[in-house]
Amino acid sequence: MATRIGVDTNVVLSVLVDRNAEQQARAAELFAAAAAGDLRIVLHQVAINESVHVMENVYEVKPVAVAAILRDLLALPGVVTIDELDWPTVLSLWPRRITDFGDACLAAVAKSDAFDALATFDAGFRKQLRRQGLATHW
């Protein structure tokens, strides 16, 4: 089975909107590797929800356009979605061990072995993940 990489909201956004050029290139490489069958990208519902919120409210993308963008993203080869969430694990992490609620949700998913590593551009979150013994992609 291909390596499963969970992705944080900032990675999703780097693929979908103009942001940091270096991060955009790294995220595009990750999605290209999934399309080539070298790995599988696991998108959790939390990252999708946060991405929609940011695209609409920060980047002012119209909902119809956001829906079309997400349809295309989710149709990419090598991209799978999940929505399972272990609430006791989330609440054992947040807010003391993982300070951001959405990040705690993704960390809980990582603890469930839904993916092998988590890709995020957030250095603070990477540090918090590693403290929990969780693997990061970068």
FENURZI-V160436 format. One record per pair of residues at least 24 apart in sequence whose C-alpha atoms are under 7 Angstrom apart, sorted by the first residue. I is the first residue (numbers start at 1). J is the second residue. D is the distance in whole Angstrom. If there is no record, write none. Layout:
i,j,d
I,J,D
I,J,D
//
This chain:
i,j,d
2,38,6
2,39,5
2,40,6
3,39,5
3,40,6
3,116,6
4,39,6
4,40,5
4,41,6
4,42,6
4,115,5
4,116,5
4,117,7
5,40,6
5,41,5
5,42,6
5,115,6
5,116,6
5,117,5
5,118,6
5,119,7
6,41,6
6,42,5
6,43,6
6,115,6
6,117,6
6,118,5
6,119,6
7,42,7
7,43,6
7,118,6
7,119,5
7,120,6
8,47,6
8,119,6
8,120,5
9,47,5
9,50,6
9,51,6
10,120,7
10,121,6
11,120,6
11,121,7
12,51,7
13,51,6
34,77,7
34,78,5
34,79,7
35,76,7
35,77,5
35,78,5
37,78,6
39,78,7
40,78,5
40,79,6
41,78,6
41,79,5
41,80,6
42,79,6
42,80,5
42,81,6
42,115,7
43,80,6
43,81,5
43,82,6
44,81,6
44,82,5
44,83,6
45,82,6
45,83,5
46,102,7
85,109,6
97,128,7
98,128,6
110,134,7
//
